[in-house]
Amino acid sequence: MSFRRDLTLAGILPHLARDAAGWRIVYQGVTLRSAFQPVVSITHKRVVGYEALLRATNASGQLIAPDQLFARAKATGPALALERLTRCVHFANFAEQNVETGWLFVNALPQLLRVGASHRAFTDELCDYFGLPHHRVVFEMIEQASTDEPQFERIVDSLRERDLLIAIDDFGTGFSNFDRVWRMRPDIVKLDRSLVARIAAPGAD
């Protein structure tokens, strides 16, 4: 079976394997795993969820940065395969932690979130299979320039219609600005660490 040909959950699950370090999938010689980083609410002063981070290694065990890994997948097929395989690994590892409350934050490349039955079905199947309600899943929109803002907004609306939450990541840098906040109306805004550091610095206004 080729991942390019069968990117449904049913086609991916047979390739999901577990070892002492957790659930993983091997794709084109690269092992995909999860790491989780706590997300802290400034308002509530507590952990409100966990961001799923990709940990990818080659056959020699050397780490590959996620942005480098996705940059290699220039064609839509490989990039989409990586996105779905990574998401499946994250859901599997998060579900095993038996976290009863709090959100699962997953990074999302806007160009891979197509408005259509295929993407909706895959996300819905993930939530059903791993027992995670839609309202506990947060899609973090990775900052990047959009050549089609109306389409981007339609993608966001399609996620929100199914009770999935939307977050802007690293607000205060790059393309994550107030203009995008007003257009997206995100449920959550994650501040960039540099912005938090400046705010907390002595003498900051």
N, C-alpha and C positions, 0 to 999 in steps of 0.2 A: 504494500500500500504506500502511495506517495502522499505526503502531507499536502502537496499542492492540489491533489485531486480530491482529498477528503479532509476538509477542515471543519467538519462537524464535530460536536463533542463525542459522538459515538465513534468517530474515526480516530480521535485523539486519545481517548481513555486507554486503549490497549498499550499505548506507548508510555503511559505514566508508570513509573517504578519508584519503589521506596527502598532506602537504605538507612543506616544509622543517622545520617544527617537530614533525613526528611525526604519528601517527594521530589522527583526530578524527571526531566525528559531530555533525552539526547537527540539533537537535531543537527545533521550534517557535521558530526564530529564535535559539536559543542554541547556541553552539559548545562542545562538551565535549572537553576535552583532559586529559592526565595530567601530573603532576609526581611525582617520587619522592624520598622522604626516607629517608636511612639509619636503620636501627634498630640500636642498639648494645647488646650484652649486657654488663651490669655484671660478670657472672661471668667471661665469656670475654675481655672487654676488646677486642672487635672488632665490626665490622659483621656482623650475622647475617642481614640481610634489608633489604627496602625497603618502606616504606609508600606505597601509591598514593594520591595526593591529587588531588581534582578541581579543575580550573581551568576555570571557565565564564565566557564572555564574551557580551555581547549583540551585536546587529548593529553597534553603534557601537564595539565593542572594549572596552567597560567591563567590569571584573571583577564577577561576581556571586558572593557568598558561597554555598557549598554549602548551608548551613542555610536561607538565604533561598530558594534555588532549590527545595529540597524542600518548604519551607513553602508555596510557591505551589501545589504539586501536592497539594491537599487530598484529592482523590478517590483511591481506590486505584489506578485505571488509570494516570493520569499518573505517580504516585509509583513504581509498579512499572516503568513504561517507563524513567524516569530511572535507576532502580537498575540495570536490565539493560544499558542503553546505556552507562552509565558503566563498569560492570564489563567490558564487551566492549572498550572503549577502553583500559582499564588493562591487560588481558591482552595486547592487541595491542602496546602500547608496551613492556611488560615483556619480551615474547618477543623483540622486535627487539634488545634490549640484549645478548642471548646470555649472560645471567648463568647460569653452569653450576651454581652452588651458592647456597644461601641461600633465604630465604622471600620470597614476595610477600604483603604484608599488605593486605587490602582491608576497608574499613569496611562494616558490615552493620547495617541497621535491622531489629531483631528482628521487627517486625510484617510485614515483607515476606518473611521467610524461612519460607514456609509448608511444613509437613510434607506432602509429596505428590510425585507423579511429575513435575509441571511444573518445580518448582524444582530437584529433583535432576537431571533431564535437562538443564536449561540449564547447571548448573555442570559436570556431567560432559562435556557437549559442548565447553564452553570449554576445559577441561583437555586434552581429546583434540585439538581443532583446533589449539591453540597449543603443544602439546607440553609441558605443564607438569604433572608428577605431582601427584596430590592431596596428598601429604604435604608439598609445598612451598607450599601455599596456606593462609594463615592468615586466618580470619574474625575481624575485630575487632568485638566487640559494642559499639556506640555506647551510652554510658550514658544510660539513661532509665528512668523508673518503669515497671514491668510490672504490668498489671492481672490477668494470668493467669500466675503464676510456673510452674505445672505445664506449661502449653503452652510457655513459654519454655525450660524444661528439656528438653522433648521435641524442640524445634528443635535445641538444642545436641547432644543425643544422636544425632539423625539425621545431623548433619554429622560427628560423631566416628566413627560407624559406617563411613563411607566414607573414613577416613584423612585427612580434612580437619582442620586444627588450629584450636583455639579460643584467642582472646586476649581479655583484659579490657583495655580502653583507659583511660588516664588514671586508674589506680587511685590512691585517696587523695582523690578529690573526688566530689561528687554522690552518685550511686547505686552507684558502684563501691566496695563495702566488703567486709569480711571475710566477711560473711554470704553475699554473692553468690559469692565465691571458693569457699567450702565447697560451695555447691550446684552451681556450674558445673563445678568441677574443671578449670579452664582449663589448657591446655598452656603458655601464656605469660601473664605479667602485666606490662603496660607501666605503669611508674610515671609519674605526672603530674610535669611539670617542676618545679612548685612544691614538691612533696614531695622531689624529688631535691635541689633548692636548699637546702631546710631541713636535710636530712641532711648536706649538704656544708658547711654554714655553720660558721664557727669557733665552737667552744664547744657544738656540738650534741651531745646525749647519744646 
